[in-house]
């Protein structure tokens, strides 16, 4: 039973009424809500859906692609943030949610968070590895400067190049170094320099400024273009305290653009001093060598062999005669000693000769094959044997054997 006089609404009518009520209240059209991100999801459409919560409550939020594309950092679950937007009702579900226009980190700027996130990601990929950094050419013939043509930085670099090494040819590739178009222009200029081999060295950077001003050199596109460059790159962004992603990726970091010019080329005056020092030392070395040669020549000229050659030859002839006499005497003594030795050996051999034994009345017996007989056991009656005497040989017939 429906009470008389009571307004009856459909669900759609009620949701529409609440929607109109919320959207018509100015208090809910420009909100800033503080909380912690959770269930953060990015859909293929580019829209971001998440929940903003505190210790007691939670609020559903949506951020459409247009606003999300302007975020300079990547929101993550658990991050403390300030969320800006308007509270609206989604009539189909009858649920209200915060339509988000912007997200700002709580406690630290969004740019700083974006910087740290990109730094960690690129470092994990190896873009900062010292081992892949290229050496700078010691005497570059051409240097490409990628910066704004209107800034003071380029004029400072040109001045220092002319002072230090005027032989280097400078090639300016003008780009914007600030604004949304700057990263794409800087990256494109780096690729152009490599594709056409316009220089031996690249310097990219700009003068000092705020983190916002220097942000183009914290862009991932610029970092990857520097990493892919086959030409060595010097990053020269801002002043000494300023450090950008480009500084980490580049082959060399310069504290300022002026410092980049100083790093890129030597000072010709220092080279002149070095060459002058080499020249002085070389002249001194040649002078010392000439002095030694002159002294050696004077020493040779004062020798007797050069002053009186015939006297030198006479002395050497006398020395040769003396040596020949000594050699002749030594040879005669050696012959006498050898003859005496041979005589002693002959006497010893003669004393041991078997012929001497035979001369004393002994005989040497041998069988038919000429083998010396040492025992009667080698013979039988009727064998023929040979006897060697002192003055000849005799053939004998064995008639009887008697063993002692």
C-alpha contacts under 8 A as a table, 3 or more apart, distances in Angstrom:
res1	aa1	res2	aa2	distance
2	X	6	X	7.74
3	X	6	X	5.91
9	X	12	X	7.99
9	X	13	X	5.81
9	X	14	X	6.11
10	X	13	X	5.08
10	X	14	X	6.23
11	X	14	X	5.14
11	X	15	X	6.17
12	X	15	X	5.14
12	X	16	X	6.03
12	X	91	X	6.76
12	X	92	X	7.68
13	X	16	X	5.11
13	X	17	X	6.08
14	X	17	X	5.00
14	X	18	X	6.24
15	X	18	X	5.16
15	X	19	X	6.04
15	X	89	X	7.38
15	X	90	X	7.98
15	X	91	X	5.24
15	X	94	X	5.66
16	X	19	X	4.92
16	X	20	X	6.09
16	X	91	X	6.23
17	X	20	X	5.11
17	X	21	X	6.09
18	X	21	X	4.94
18	X	22	X	6.13
18	X	89	X	7.23
19	X	22	X	5.29
19	X	23	X	6.03
19	X	88	X	6.27
19	X	89	X	5.01
19	X	90	X	7.67
19	X	91	X	7.31
20	X	23	X	5.27
20	X	24	X	5.81
21	X	24	X	5.23
21	X	25	X	6.38
22	X	25	X	5.34
22	X	28	X	6.51
22	X	87	X	6.97
22	X	88	X	6.43
22	X	89	X	7.64
23	X	26	X	7.36
23	X	28	X	6.83
23	X	29	X	6.59
23	X	87	X	7.19
23	X	88	X	6.25
25	X	28	X	5.83
25	X	29	X	7.01
26	X	29	X	5.23
26	X	30	X	7.31
27	X	30	X	6.81
27	X	31	X	7.35
28	X	31	X	6.00
28	X	86	X	5.66
28	X	87	X	5.40
29	X	85	X	6.94
29	X	86	X	4.33
29	X	87	X	6.30
30	X	84	X	7.11
30	X	85	X	5.70
30	X	86	X	5.41
31	X	83	X	7.92
31	X	84	X	5.57
31	X	85	X	5.33
31	X	86	X	5.81
31	X	87	X	7.67
32	X	82	X	6.31
32	X	83	X	5.51
32	X	84	X	4.54
32	X	85	X	6.72
33	X	82	X	5.63
33	X	83	X	5.16
33	X	84	X	6.49
34	X	80	X	7.64
34	X	81	X	5.96
34	X	82	X	4.57
34	X	83	X	6.31
35	X	52	X	5.58
35	X	53	X	5.26
35	X	54	X	5.43
35	X	80	X	5.88
35	X	81	X	5.83
35	X	82	X	6.65
35	X	83	X	7.88
36	X	52	X	5.43
36	X	53	X	5.25
36	X	54	X	6.26
36	X	77	X	7.62
36	X	78	X	5.69
36	X	79	X	5.59
36	X	80	X	4.60
36	X	81	X	6.16
37	X	40	X	6.78
37	X	50	X	6.84
37	X	51	X	5.94
37	X	52	X	5.03
37	X	53	X	6.68
37	X	75	X	7.88
37	X	76	X	6.89
37	X	77	X	5.01
37	X	78	X	5.25
37	X	79	X	5.50
37	X	80	X	6.61
37	X	81	X	7.25
38	X	50	X	6.11
38	X	51	X	5.21
38	X	52	X	6.40
38	X	53	X	7.39
38	X	76	X	7.76
38	X	77	X	4.67
38	X	78	X	6.07
39	X	49	X	7.80
39	X	50	X	5.25
39	X	51	X	5.93
39	X	77	X	6.61
40	X	48	X	7.26
40	X	49	X	5.95
40	X	50	X	4.30
40	X	51	X	6.88
40	X	75	X	7.71
40	X	76	X	6.80
40	X	77	X	6.11
41	X	48	X	5.82
41	X	49	X	5.34
41	X	50	X	6.19
42	X	46	X	6.30
42	X	47	X	5.97
42	X	48	X	4.61
42	X	49	X	6.46
43	X	46	X	5.47
43	X	47	X	5.64
43	X	48	X	6.43
43	X	49	X	7.87
44	X	47	X	7.49
45	X	65	X	7.35
46	X	64	X	7.03
46	X	65	X	4.76
46	X	68	X	7.59
47	X	62	X	7.31
47	X	63	X	5.84
47	X	64	X	4.43
47	X	65	X	4.62
47	X	68	X	7.07
48	X	62	X	5.77
48	X	63	X	4.95
48	X	64	X	6.18
48	X	65	X	7.18
48	X	68	X	7.01
49	X	60	X	7.85
49	X	61	X	6.00
49	X	62	X	4.62
49	X	63	X	6.40
50	X	60	X	6.29
50	X	61	X	5.43
50	X	62	X	6.44
51	X	58	X	6.50
51	X	59	X	5.56
51	X	60	X	4.65
51	X	61	X	5.73
52	X	58	X	5.57
52	X	59	X	5.06
52	X	60	X	6.37
52	X	61	X	6.93
53	X	56	X	7.60
53	X	57	X	5.67
53	X	58	X	4.02
53	X	59	X	6.09
54	X	57	X	5.63
54	X	58	X	6.45
59	X	97	X	6.56
59	X	98	X	7.31
60	X	96	X	7.58
60	X	97	X	4.91
60	X	98	X	6.34
61	X	97	X	5.18
61	X	98	X	4.52
61	X	99	X	5.94
61	X	100	X	6.58
62	X	97	X	7.20
62	X	98	X	6.33
62	X	99	X	5.21
62	X	100	X	5.83
63	X	67	X	6.52
63	X	68	X	6.12
63	X	99	X	6.04
63	X	100	X	4.80
63	X	101	X	6.51
63	X	102	X	7.98
64	X	67	X	5.78
64	X	68	X	6.04
64	X	100	X	7.65
65	X	68	X	4.89
65	X	69	X	5.94
66	X	69	X	5.53
66	X	70	X	7.21
67	X	70	X	5.57
67	X	71	X	7.31
67	X	100	X	7.87
67	X	101	X	5.66
67	X	102	X	6.76
68	X	71	X	5.48
68	X	101	X	7.86
68	X	102	X	7.60
71	X	74	X	7.29
71	X	102	X	7.39
71	X	103	X	7.50
72	X	110	X	6.46
72	X	111	X	6.21
72	X	114	X	5.93
73	X	110	X	6.04
73	X	111	X	6.76
73	X	113	X	6.22
73	X	114	X	4.07
73	X	115	X	7.83
73	X	117	X	7.49
74	X	114	X	6.76
74	X	117	X	7.68
75	X	79	X	7.11
76	X	79	X	5.78
79	X	105	X	7.39
80	X	105	X	6.14
80	X	106	X	5.30
81	X	103	X	6.58
81	X	104	X	5.55
81	X	105	X	4.27
81	X	106	X	4.53
82	X	103	X	5.81
82	X	104	X	5.11
82	X	105	X	6.15
82	X	106	X	6.12
83	X	100	X	6.65
83	X	101	X	7.82
83	X	102	X	6.11
83	X	103	X	4.70
83	X	104	X	6.50
84	X	100	X	5.65
84	X	101	X	5.67
84	X	102	X	5.24
84	X	103	X	6.30
85	X	98	X	6.17
85	X	99	X	5.37
85	X	100	X	4.26
85	X	101	X	5.09
85	X	102	X	7.05
86	X	98	X	5.60
86	X	99	X	5.33
86	X	100	X	6.75
87	X	96	X	6.81
87	X	97	X	5.81
87	X	98	X	4.56
87	X	99	X	6.17
88	X	96	X	5.42
88	X	97	X	5.70
88	X	98	X	6.28
88	X	99	X	6.80
89	X	94	X	6.54
89	X	95	X	5.65
89	X	96	X	4.02
89	X	97	X	6.30
90	X	93	X	5.90
90	X	94	X	5.79
90	X	95	X	5.64
90	X	96	X	5.92
90	X	97	X	7.41
91	X	94	X	4.88
91	X	95	X	7.11
100	X	103	X	7.58
104	X	109	X	7.16
104	X	110	X	5.97
105	X	108	X	5.91
105	X	109	X	6.02
105	X	110	X	5.66
105	X	113	X	7.90
106	X	109	X	7.57
108	X	112	X	6.81
108	X	113	X	7.08
109	X	112	X	5.32
109	X	113	X	6.43
110	X	113	X	5.09
110	X	114	X	6.05
111	X	114	X	5.00
111	X	115	X	6.04
111	X	211	X	7.56
111	X	212	X	7.61
112	X	115	X	4.96
112	X	116	X	6.25
113	X	116	X	5.16
113	X	117	X	6.09
114	X	117	X	5.13
114	X	118	X	6.13
115	X	118	X	5.38
115	X	119	X	6.01
115	X	218	X	6.69
115	X	245	X	7.55
116	X	119	X	5.01
116	X	120	X	6.12
117	X	120	X	5.33
117	X	121	X	6.29
118	X	121	X	5.12
118	X	122	X	6.08
118	X	220	X	7.34
119	X	122	X	5.38
119	X	123	X	5.94
119	X	245	X	6.53
120	X	123	X	5.16
120	X	124	X	6.13
121	X	124	X	5.18
121	X	125	X	6.46
122	X	125	X	5.00
122	X	126	X	6.44
122	X	127	X	5.63
122	X	128	X	7.32
123	X	126	X	5.12
123	X	127	X	5.65
123	X	128	X	5.56
123	X	129	X	7.72
124	X	127	X	7.71
126	X	129	X	5.39
127	X	227	X	6.55
127	X	249	X	5.89
128	X	248	X	5.70
128	X	249	X	5.11
129	X	132	X	5.82
129	X	133	X	7.17
130	X	133	X	5.41
133	X	250	X	7.39
133	X	251	X	4.76
133	X	252	X	7.95
134	X	232	X	5.79
134	X	251	X	5.68
135	X	232	X	6.90
135	X	251	X	7.25
136	X	201	X	7.27
136	X	232	X	6.04
136	X	251	X	7.90
136	X	264	X	7.45
137	X	140	X	5.56
137	X	200	X	7.19
137	X	201	X	7.34
137	X	264	X	8.00
138	X	264	X	7.77
138	X	265	X	6.80
138	X	266	X	7.53
139	X	265	X	6.16
139	X	266	X	7.32
140	X	143	X	6.72
140	X	168	X	6.49
140	X	200	X	5.78
140	X	201	X	6.74
140	X	264	X	7.63
140	X	265	X	6.96
141	X	167	X	7.20
141	X	168	X	4.85
141	X	169	X	6.07
141	X	199	X	7.60
141	X	200	X	6.70
142	X	168	X	5.58
142	X	169	X	4.66
142	X	170	X	5.84
142	X	171	X	7.12
142	X	198	X	7.47
142	X	199	X	4.69
142	X	200	X	5.50
142	X	201	X	6.82
143	X	168	X	7.07
143	X	169	X	6.34
143	X	170	X	5.07
143	X	171	X	6.05
143	X	199	X	5.15
143	X	200	X	5.98
143	X	201	X	4.92
143	X	202	X	5.79
143	X	203	X	7.33
144	X	170	X	6.05
144	X	171	X	4.62
144	X	172	X	5.81
144	X	173	X	6.81
144	X	193	X	7.44
144	X	198	X	7.13
144	X	199	X	5.62
144	X	200	X	7.84
144	X	201	X	6.26
144	X	202	X	4.78
144	X	203	X	6.21
145	X	154	X	7.70
145	X	170	X	7.17
145	X	171	X	6.10
145	X	172	X	4.90
145	X	173	X	5.99
145	X	174	X	7.93
145	X	202	X	6.00
145	X	203	X	4.88
145	X	204	X	5.92
146	X	172	X	6.24
146	X	173	X	4.92
146	X	174	X	5.92
146	X	175	X	6.61
146	X	186	X	6.98
146	X	189	X	6.91
146	X	190	X	7.59
146	X	202	X	7.32
146	X	203	X	6.11
146	X	204	X	4.63
146	X	205	X	6.88
147	X	151	X	7.97
147	X	154	X	6.99
147	X	172	X	7.70
147	X	173	X	6.83
147	X	174	X	5.45
147	X	175	X	5.44
147	X	176	X	6.94
147	X	177	X	6.42
147	X	186	X	7.77
147	X	204	X	5.89
147	X	205	X	5.77
147	X	206	X	6.09
148	X	151	X	5.51
148	X	154	X	7.19
148	X	174	X	5.19
148	X	175	X	5.17
148	X	176	X	5.55
148	X	177	X	6.13
148	X	206	X	7.25
149	X	154	X	6.53
149	X	172	X	7.66
149	X	174	X	5.29
149	X	175	X	7.32
150	X	154	X	7.77
151	X	154	X	6.12
151	X	155	X	7.39
151	X	206	X	7.57
151	X	207	X	7.47
152	X	155	X	5.36
152	X	156	X	6.30
152	X	207	X	7.23
153	X	156	X	5.17
153	X	157	X	6.29
153	X	206	X	6.00
153	X	207	X	5.50
153	X	257	X	5.90
153	X	258	X	7.21
154	X	157	X	5.12
154	X	158	X	6.19
154	X	206	X	7.97
154	X	257	X	7.64
155	X	158	X	5.11
155	X	159	X	6.15
156	X	159	X	5.19
156	X	160	X	6.28
156	X	257	X	7.48
156	X	258	X	5.95
157	X	160	X	5.18
157	X	161	X	6.10
157	X	257	X	6.39
157	X	258	X	5.30
157	X	260	X	7.68
157	X	261	X	5.51
158	X	161	X	5.15
158	X	162	X	6.24
158	X	170	X	7.77
159	X	162	X	5.27
159	X	163	X	6.29
160	X	163	X	5.00
160	X	164	X	5.98
160	X	258	X	7.00
160	X	261	X	6.29
160	X	262	X	7.08
161	X	164	X	5.24
161	X	165	X	5.46
161	X	166	X	5.98
161	X	168	X	7.50
161	X	261	X	6.13
161	X	262	X	7.62
161	X	265	X	7.43
162	X	165	X	5.77
162	X	166	X	4.33
163	X	166	X	6.48
163	X	267	X	7.73
164	X	262	X	7.63
164	X	265	X	7.04
164	X	266	X	6.38
164	X	267	X	4.25
164	X	268	X	5.65
164	X	269	X	7.52
165	X	168	X	6.16
165	X	265	X	6.28
165	X	266	X	6.52
165	X	267	X	5.93
165	X	268	X	5.63
166	X	169	X	7.80
171	X	198	X	7.84
171	X	199	X	7.67
173	X	189	X	6.65
175	X	182	X	6.94
175	X	185	X	5.83
175	X	186	X	6.14
175	X	189	X	7.63
176	X	179	X	7.47
176	X	181	X	7.19
176	X	182	X	4.82
176	X	185	X	6.74
176	X	186	X	7.40
177	X	182	X	5.05
177	X	183	X	7.42
177	X	186	X	7.43
177	X	205	X	7.72
177	X	206	X	6.81
177	X	214	X	7.66
177	X	216	X	6.33
178	X	181	X	7.58
178	X	182	X	5.38
178	X	213	X	5.90
178	X	214	X	6.94
178	X	215	X	7.32
178	X	216	X	6.07
179	X	182	X	5.45
179	X	213	X	7.88
179	X	216	X	7.19
180	X	183	X	7.00
180	X	216	X	7.79
181	X	184	X	5.83
181	X	185	X	6.48
182	X	185	X	5.20
182	X	186	X	6.14
182	X	216	X	5.93
183	X	186	X	5.23
183	X	187	X	6.12
183	X	216	X	4.99
183	X	217	X	7.01
183	X	219	X	6.23
183	X	221	X	6.58
183	X	222	X	5.93
184	X	187	X	5.25
184	X	188	X	5.99
184	X	221	X	6.91
184	X	222	X	7.35
185	X	188	X	5.05
185	X	189	X	6.10
186	X	189	X	5.17
186	X	190	X	6.37
186	X	222	X	6.44
187	X	190	X	5.22
187	X	191	X	6.36
187	X	221	X	6.20
187	X	222	X	4.77
187	X	225	X	5.40
187	X	226	X	7.62
188	X	191	X	5.15
188	X	192	X	6.08
188	X	225	X	7.91
189	X	192	X	4.95
189	X	193	X	6.17
190	X	193	X	5.22
190	X	194	X	6.47
190	X	202	X	7.88
190	X	225	X	6.42
190	X	226	X	6.99
190	X	229	X	7.14
191	X	194	X	5.19
191	X	195	X	6.02
191	X	225	X	6.60
191	X	229	X	7.06
192	X	195	X	5.07
192	X	196	X	6.14
193	X	196	X	5.57
193	X	197	X	5.61
193	X	198	X	5.25
193	X	199	X	6.88
194	X	197	X	4.97
194	X	198	X	6.98
194	X	229	X	6.41
194	X	230	X	6.53
194	X	231	X	6.45
197	X	200	X	7.67
199	X	202	X	6.94
199	X	231	X	7.65
200	X	231	X	6.26
200	X	232	X	7.42
201	X	231	X	5.84
201	X	232	X	5.39
201	X	233	X	6.19
201	X	234	X	7.84
201	X	264	X	7.84
202	X	231	X	6.75
202	X	232	X	6.25
202	X	233	X	4.74
202	X	234	X	6.20
203	X	233	X	5.81
203	X	234	X	4.79
203	X	235	X	6.08
203	X	236	X	7.02
203	X	260	X	7.15
204	X	233	X	7.40
204	X	234	X	6.45
204	X	235	X	5.35
204	X	236	X	6.08
204	X	237	X	7.71
205	X	217	X	7.62
205	X	235	X	5.80
205	X	236	X	4.54
205	X	237	X	4.52
205	X	238	X	7.53
205	X	257	X	6.74
206	X	214	X	7.92
206	X	236	X	6.57
206	X	237	X	5.03
206	X	238	X	5.98
206	X	257	X	6.64
207	X	237	X	6.14
207	X	238	X	4.55
207	X	239	X	7.08
207	X	256	X	7.18
207	X	257	X	6.81
208	X	214	X	7.51
208	X	237	X	6.84
208	X	238	X	3.51
208	X	239	X	5.41
208	X	242	X	7.84
209	X	212	X	7.72
209	X	213	X	5.39
209	X	214	X	6.30
209	X	238	X	6.38
210	X	213	X	5.00
210	X	214	X	6.33
211	X	214	X	5.21
211	X	215	X	5.96
212	X	215	X	5.18
213	X	216	X	7.56
214	X	217	X	6.02
214	X	218	X	7.36
214	X	237	X	7.34
214	X	238	X	7.30
214	X	244	X	7.80
215	X	218	X	5.07
215	X	219	X	6.78
216	X	219	X	5.40
216	X	222	X	7.68
217	X	222	X	6.41
217	X	223	X	7.50
217	X	237	X	7.66
217	X	244	X	6.13
217	X	245	X	6.40
217	X	246	X	5.57
218	X	222	X	7.45
218	X	223	X	7.33
218	X	244	X	5.56
218	X	245	X	4.83
218	X	246	X	6.36
219	X	222	X	5.53
219	X	223	X	6.45
219	X	245	X	7.46
220	X	223	X	4.97
220	X	224	X	6.15
221	X	224	X	5.35
221	X	225	X	6.20
222	X	225	X	5.11
222	X	226	X	6.24
222	X	246	X	7.08
223	X	226	X	5.27
223	X	227	X	6.23
223	X	245	X	6.57
223	X	246	X	5.45
223	X	249	X	6.25
224	X	227	X	4.90
224	X	228	X	6.08
225	X	228	X	5.17
225	X	229	X	6.18
226	X	229	X	5.18
226	X	233	X	6.83
226	X	246	X	7.41
226	X	249	X	6.70
226	X	250	X	6.18
227	X	249	X	6.15
227	X	250	X	6.96
229	X	232	X	6.97
229	X	233	X	7.55
232	X	250	X	7.82
232	X	251	X	6.04
233	X	250	X	5.49
233	X	251	X	5.43
233	X	252	X	6.65
234	X	247	X	8.00
234	X	250	X	5.86
234	X	251	X	6.06
234	X	252	X	4.83
234	X	253	X	5.69
234	X	254	X	6.72
234	X	260	X	6.70
235	X	246	X	6.16
235	X	247	X	5.31
235	X	250	X	5.80
235	X	251	X	7.88
235	X	252	X	6.41
235	X	253	X	5.00
235	X	254	X	5.98
235	X	260	X	7.57
236	X	247	X	7.39
236	X	253	X	6.26
236	X	254	X	4.81
236	X	255	X	6.16
236	X	256	X	5.22
236	X	257	X	4.87
236	X	259	X	7.72
236	X	260	X	5.99
237	X	242	X	7.06
237	X	243	X	7.43
237	X	244	X	7.28
237	X	247	X	7.69
237	X	254	X	7.55
237	X	255	X	7.14
237	X	256	X	6.10
237	X	257	X	6.72
238	X	242	X	5.72
238	X	243	X	7.99
238	X	255	X	7.29
238	X	256	X	5.81
238	X	257	X	7.53
239	X	242	X	5.45
239	X	255	X	5.70
239	X	256	X	5.13
240	X	243	X	7.80
240	X	255	X	4.52
240	X	256	X	6.42
241	X	255	X	7.79
242	X	255	X	7.85
243	X	247	X	6.29
244	X	247	X	5.27
244	X	248	X	6.95
245	X	248	X	5.25
245	X	249	X	6.47
246	X	249	X	5.18
246	X	250	X	5.84
247	X	250	X	5.41
247	X	252	X	7.30
247	X	253	X	5.22
247	X	254	X	7.92
248	X	253	X	7.51
250	X	253	X	6.52
253	X	260	X	7.76
254	X	257	X	6.83
254	X	259	X	5.62
254	X	260	X	4.99
254	X	263	X	7.54
255	X	259	X	6.10
255	X	260	X	7.40
256	X	259	X	5.05
256	X	260	X	6.35
257	X	260	X	4.95
257	X	261	X	6.63
258	X	261	X	5.31
258	X	262	X	6.54
259	X	262	X	4.96
259	X	263	X	6.17
260	X	263	X	5.05
260	X	264	X	6.03
261	X	264	X	5.08
261	X	265	X	6.61
262	X	265	X	5.96
262	X	266	X	7.00
262	X	267	X	7.98
263	X	266	X	7.33
266	X	270	X	7.59
266	X	271	X	7.55
267	X	270	X	5.38
267	X	271	X	6.57
268	X	271	X	4.91
268	X	272	X	6.07
269	X	272	X	4.93
269	X	273	X	6.22
270	X	273	X	5.02
270	X	274	X	6.24
271	X	274	X	5.02
271	X	275	X	6.11
272	X	275	X	5.04
272	X	276	X	5.94
273	X	276	X	5.01
273	X	277	X	6.13
274	X	277	X	5.08
274	X	278	X	6.25
275	X	278	X	4.93
275	X	279	X	6.11
276	X	279	X	5.00
276	X	280	X	6.19
277	X	280	X	5.16
277	X	281	X	6.18
278	X	281	X	5.22
278	X	282	X	5.99
279	X	282	X	5.05
279	X	283	X	6.12
280	X	283	X	5.20
280	X	284	X	6.15
281	X	284	X	5.04
281	X	285	X	6.06
282	X	285	X	5.04
282	X	286	X	6.18
283	X	286	X	5.11
283	X	287	X	6.07
284	X	287	X	5.05
284	X	288	X	6.18
285	X	288	X	5.19
285	X	289	X	6.20
286	X	289	X	5.03
286	X	290	X	6.14
287	X	290	X	5.12
287	X	291	X	6.16
288	X	291	X	5.07
288	X	292	X	6.26
289	X	292	X	5.18
289	X	293	X	6.22
290	X	293	X	5.07
290	X	294	X	6.02
291	X	294	X	5.05
291	X	295	X	6.15
292	X	295	X	5.13
292	X	296	X	6.12
293	X	296	X	5.02
293	X	297	X	6.09
294	X	297	X	5.03
294	X	298	X	6.23
295	X	298	X	5.10
295	X	299	X	6.19
296	X	299	X	5.04
296	X	300	X	6.24
297	X	300	X	5.10
297	X	301	X	6.10
298	X	301	X	5.05
298	X	302	X	6.28
299	X	302	X	5.36
299	X	303	X	6.72
300	X	303	X	5.41
300	X	306	X	7.60
301	X	306	X	6.27
301	X	307	X	7.38
302	X	306	X	7.28
302	X	307	X	6.99
303	X	306	X	5.76
303	X	307	X	6.46
304	X	307	X	4.84
304	X	308	X	5.70
304	X	309	X	7.35
304	X	312	X	7.18
305	X	308	X	5.55
305	X	309	X	4.99
305	X	311	X	7.65
305	X	312	X	5.42
306	X	309	X	5.74
308	X	311	X	5.56
308	X	312	X	6.57
309	X	312	X	5.10
309	X	313	X	6.36
310	X	313	X	5.05
310	X	314	X	6.18
311	X	314	X	5.06
311	X	315	X	6.20
312	X	315	X	5.27
312	X	316	X	6.29
313	X	316	X	5.07
313	X	317	X	6.06
314	X	317	X	4.97
314	X	318	X	6.23
315	X	318	X	5.21
315	X	319	X	6.23
316	X	319	X	4.99
316	X	320	X	6.12
317	X	320	X	5.00
317	X	321	X	6.27
318	X	321	X	5.11
318	X	322	X	6.26
319	X	322	X	5.14
319	X	323	X	6.24
320	X	323	X	5.03
320	X	324	X	6.15
321	X	324	X	5.06
321	X	325	X	6.20
322	X	325	X	5.17
322	X	326	X	6.27
323	X	326	X	5.12
323	X	327	X	6.14
324	X	327	X	5.02
324	X	328	X	6.13
325	X	328	X	5.14
325	X	329	X	6.20
326	X	329	X	5.22
326	X	330	X	6.07
327	X	330	X	5.09
327	X	331	X	6.09
328	X	331	X	5.06
328	X	332	X	6.32
329	X	332	X	5.25
329	X	333	X	6.33
330	X	333	X	5.22
330	X	334	X	6.21
331	X	334	X	5.09
331	X	335	X	6.28
332	X	335	X	5.14
332	X	336	X	6.32
333	X	336	X	5.23
333	X	337	X	6.23
334	X	337	X	5.11
334	X	338	X	6.18
335	X	338	X	5.10
335	X	339	X	6.10
336	X	339	X	5.16
336	X	340	X	6.22
337	X	340	X	5.27
337	X	341	X	6.25
338	X	341	X	5.01
338	X	342	X	6.12
339	X	342	X	5.06
339	X	343	X	6.19
340	X	343	X	5.15
340	X	344	X	6.39
341	X	344	X	5.26
341	X	345	X	6.30
342	X	345	X	5.12
342	X	346	X	6.13
343	X	346	X	5.10
343	X	347	X	6.29
344	X	347	X	5.22
344	X	348	X	6.30
345	X	348	X	5.08
345	X	349	X	6.15
346	X	349	X	5.09
346	X	350	X	6.02
347	X	350	X	5.07
347	X	351	X	6.19
348	X	351	X	5.21
348	X	352	X	6.45
349	X	352	X	5.14
349	X	353	X	6.14
350	X	353	X	5.02
350	X	356	X	7.61
351	X	356	X	7.06
352	X	356	X	7.57
353	X	356	X	5.64
353	X	357	X	7.27
354	X	357	X	5.07
354	X	358	X	6.39
355	X	358	X	4.98
355	X	359	X	6.14
355	X	390	X	6.31
356	X	359	X	5.05
356	X	360	X	6.72
357	X	360	X	5.40
357	X	361	X	7.30
357	X	362	X	6.23
358	X	361	X	5.46
358	X	362	X	4.56
358	X	363	X	5.69
358	X	364	X	7.78
358	X	389	X	5.91
358	X	390	X	4.80
359	X	362	X	6.94
359	X	389	X	7.74
359	X	390	X	5.00
361	X	389	X	7.81
361	X	390	X	7.55
362	X	389	X	7.02
362	X	390	X	7.90
363	X	387	X	6.15
363	X	388	X	5.48
363	X	389	X	4.98
363	X	390	X	7.48
364	X	372	X	7.33
364	X	373	X	7.88
364	X	387	X	5.58
364	X	388	X	5.06
364	X	389	X	6.93
365	X	372	X	5.95
365	X	373	X	5.55
365	X	385	X	6.72
365	X	386	X	5.61
365	X	387	X	4.62
365	X	388	X	6.44
366	X	369	X	7.55
366	X	370	X	5.19
366	X	371	X	5.12
366	X	372	X	4.20
366	X	373	X	5.03
366	X	385	X	5.79
366	X	386	X	5.24
366	X	387	X	6.62
367	X	370	X	5.29
367	X	371	X	5.50
367	X	372	X	6.61
367	X	373	X	6.59
367	X	384	X	6.95
367	X	385	X	4.81
367	X	386	X	6.29
368	X	371	X	7.41
368	X	384	X	6.64
368	X	385	X	5.96
368	X	386	X	7.13
370	X	386	X	7.85
373	X	376	X	7.85
373	X	378	X	6.91
374	X	378	X	7.67
375	X	378	X	5.71
375	X	379	X	7.80
376	X	379	X	5.39
376	X	380	X	7.97
376	X	401	X	6.90
376	X	402	X	7.61
376	X	403	X	6.49
377	X	380	X	7.65
379	X	383	X	6.58
379	X	401	X	7.89
380	X	383	X	5.76
380	X	398	X	7.24
380	X	401	X	7.22
381	X	398	X	5.09
381	X	399	X	5.06
381	X	400	X	5.57
381	X	401	X	6.65
382	X	397	X	6.05
382	X	398	X	5.04
382	X	399	X	5.77
383	X	397	X	5.93
383	X	398	X	5.38
384	X	395	X	7.08
384	X	396	X	5.69
384	X	397	X	4.65
384	X	398	X	6.23
385	X	395	X	6.02
385	X	396	X	5.35
385	X	397	X	6.39
385	X	398	X	7.39
386	X	393	X	6.92
386	X	394	X	5.75
386	X	395	X	4.68
386	X	396	X	6.06
387	X	393	X	5.52
387	X	394	X	5.07
387	X	395	X	6.36
387	X	396	X	7.33
388	X	392	X	6.05
388	X	393	X	4.50
388	X	394	X	6.59
389	X	392	X	5.19
389	X	393	X	5.75
389	X	394	X	7.74
398	X	401	X	7.47
